[in-house]
């Protein structure tokens, strides 16, 4: 089933705030709403806000991306170990069979899957593991003869192979879960948006002109964005466009501090709307202070160019 399209022209965070603002104002004017439609009661608003809160609780897929990244890291390591085991198996095969049949034995053991498996093709990795295990089981006597293959190698290969295939299943399971979460989240958000839209339409019918503006989605969205955090980012470079790495940037009056990267990049996330003074400290330079205004729900870019060190000297 395809992922539904969201019907609201804002982020979910903003939508949640809009709902809270709108239903709060609806409660203040509940008598007017209930005269228009009897469904508007405190219980109705409580239920609407519960649905808003439930939608808010649905896990954001981006929060699961870290889990997926960790899973992939574990999977890559496990797959590498299995390929190392396969290369050991090839050495045992080389000593266990006549040279004339060795290449055929390699293919039977899964060598045709190795190249793709080495490029993290997980289907090929699974096929490589399964083919090798089958080959070991079918040729165990020949492989173990004359002290060639260690007695515990079969067990080790199977255990490492199972660990790898389990991680492959887990990795693709995260993708499936993410798709399910995305579907559920958009469906829930669309539902609260539709309910909100109906209430806003009713407001235009039952309220006096002076109150109608407070129940217009675009107006509420503007108010909501003022309540959502903004961010600040940018680059610190000299006039020769050389990145200034290691500069300490502090937002005065807060405990927020960061250090520029090797590319001179810095970022502060989740800043409340308002005016800030940032202080830039660079070894061998005078302190630099810059005033910046952050608007709610927006990403502010502030890049600063300073004199080159020779020019500053």
Beta strands, then each sheet from edge to edge (+ up, - down):
strand 1: 230-238
strand 2: 248-251
strand 3: 257-259
strand 4: 265-271
strand 5: 274-281
strand 6: 288-294
strand 7: 299-301
strand 8: 304-306
sheet 1: 4+ 1- 7-
sheet 2: 4+ 1- 8-
sheet 3: 3+ 2- 5+ 6-
end
